[in-house]
C-alpha cells in the first residue's frame, strides 16, 4: 500500500471537499481517503499494483481543481 498527500489549491468549502473525496474514492485500488479542508489536503492510501498517484491526481484535476505536492 502507498499513501499520498496532495494539496488541492482551490478547494475552499465542504462541497468542494466532498467532490474531491468522491473522485478519489472512485479510482480503482483506493483503500482509504480523507480530506483535511483546513489544510486543503487530500490524503489517500491505495494499492500501487492497481493505481498510481497520477490516476488520483487526474481524477481531481478533471473536477477543475489545481494540485501541488
SULMO-V192304 format. One record per pair of residues at least 24 apart in sequence whose ideal C-beta (glycine too) atoms are under 10 Angstrom apart, sorted by the first residue. I is the first residue (numbers start at 1). J is the second residue. If there is no record, write none. Layout:
# SULMO-V192304
I	J
I	J
This chain:
# SULMO-V192304
1	29
1	31
1	32
1	45
1	46
1	47
1	48
1	49
2	29
2	31
2	44
2	45
2	46
2	47
2	48
2	49
2	51
2	52
2	53
3	31
3	32
3	43
3	44
3	45
3	46
3	53
4	33
4	42
4	43
4	44
4	45
4	46
4	48
4	52
4	53
4	56
4	57
4	69
5	36
5	39
5	41
5	42
5	43
5	44
5	69
6	40
6	41
6	42
6	43
6	44
6	53
6	56
6	57
6	60
6	65
6	67
6	68
6	69
7	36
7	39
7	40
7	41
7	42
7	66
7	67
7	68
7	69
8	35
8	36
8	37
8	39
8	40
8	41
8	42
8	57
8	60
8	61
8	63
8	65
8	66
8	67
8	68
9	40
9	65
9	66
9	67
9	68
10	40
10	63
10	64
10	65
10	66
10	67
11	35
11	36
11	37
11	39
11	40
11	41
11	42
11	60
11	63
11	65
11	66
11	67
12	37
12	40
13	37
16	40
16	63
16	64
16	65
17	42
19	60
19	63
19	64
19	65
20	56
20	59
20	60
20	63
20	65
20	67
21	60
22	59
22	63
23	56
23	58
23	59
23	60
23	61
23	62
23	63
23	65
24	55
24	56
24	57
24	59
24	60
25	56
25	59
26	56
26	59
27	51
27	52
27	55
27	56
27	57
27	58
27	59
27	60
28	55
29	55
29	56
30	55
30	56
30	59
40	65
40	68
42	67
